[in-house]
Amino acid sequence: MLLTSDHTEIVLFSAKVPGYWAKQLSDEQEFFLSTQVHSYKKGDHVKVEGPFGNAFASVYRDETGVYLSAYRQGIPTAIIVVWKMAEYKVQKDAQPTSKKDNR
């Protein structure tokens, strides 16, 4: 996955949830990666492990500085609760190799 934001947050059930926005390189699907880890930045390639689900979250967009309600728009947010997250360096042949591991 490619991180498309620096560390940010969303709101679920009136609670702020920290993490990152990311997209899959294969199909461009966007996910919110729920994690307390702060060691990554926008543009990093990562591999994550953890459960996946959808929720109607209020999404904070750094570029506008505004929370948008996914419930009002009828679009659920795809969320991965990160158990393991590792940064990968993408090589020319598109086969990632492990660079560091945060558990």
C-alpha positions in Angstrom: 0.0 0.0 0.0 1.0 3.6 -0.6 0.5 6.1 2.2 -1.4 9.0 0.8 -1.3 11.1 4.0 0.9 11.8 6.9 -0.4 10.7 10.4 -3.9 12.0 10.7 -7.3 10.9 12.2 -10.9 10.1 11.6 -13.9 10.1 14.0 -15.9 7.0 14.8 -18.7 7.1 17.4 -17.4 10.5 18.8 -13.9 9.1 19.3 -10.8 10.2 17.4 -9.0 7.3 15.7 -5.4 8.0 14.6 -3.8 6.5 11.5 -3.0 7.0 7.9 -4.8 7.1 4.5 -3.4 4.6 2.1 -4.3 3.1 -1.3 -3.6 -0.3 -2.9 -1.4 0.0 -5.9 -3.2 -2.7 -7.7 -6.7 -1.1 -7.8 -6.4 2.3 -6.2 -8.9 1.4 -3.4 -8.5 3.8 -0.5 -8.2 2.6 3.1 -7.8 4.2 6.5 -5.0 2.4 8.5 -5.9 2.7 12.2 -2.6 2.8 14.1 -0.8 4.7 16.9 2.5 4.4 15.0 3.9 7.8 13.9 7.1 6.7 12.1 5.8 6.8 8.5 5.1 9.7 6.1 3.1 10.4 3.0 4.6 8.5 0.0 5.9 5.5 2.0 5.1 2.0 0.8 3.9 -0.2 3.6 2.6 -3.7 4.2 0.0 -4.1 6.9 -1.7 -7.0 8.7 -5.0 -6.8 10.7 -8.7 -7.0 10.4 -10.7 -5.1 7.8 -14.1 -3.6 7.9 -16.3 -0.6 6.8 -17.7 2.1 9.0 -19.4 5.5 8.5 -16.8 7.8 9.9 -16.3 11.5 10.0 -13.2 12.0 7.9 -10.7 14.8 8.5 -9.2 16.0 5.3 -5.8 17.8 5.9 -6.1 19.6 2.6 -9.3 21.4 3.6 -9.1 21.3 7.4 -12.7 20.1 7.6 -14.4 16.9 8.9 -16.7 15.3 6.3 -19.4 12.9 7.4 -19.4 9.7 5.3 -22.8 8.8 6.8 -24.4 11.9 5.1 -22.7 11.0 1.8 -23.7 7.3 2.1 -20.1 6.2 1.5 -18.6 3.9 4.2 -14.9 4.3 5.0 -12.8 1.1 4.5 -10.7 0.7 7.7 -7.9 -1.7 8.5 -7.0 -2.0 12.2 -3.3 -2.5 12.0 -1.7 -5.2 14.0 1.6 -5.2 12.1 3.0 -2.5 9.8 6.3 -2.7 7.9 7.8 -0.2 5.4 8.8 -1.6 2.0 11.0 -0.3 -0.7 9.4 -0.8 -4.1 12.0 -1.8 -6.7 11.8 -1.4 -10.4 10.3 -4.9 -10.9 7.5 -4.0 -8.4 8.5 -6.7 -5.9 8.8 -5.0 -2.5 11.6 -5.8 0.0 11.3 -5.3 3.7 13.1 -2.2 5.0 11.9 -1.9 8.7 9.4 -3.6 10.9 7.3 -1.8 13.6 5.3 -4.1 15.8 
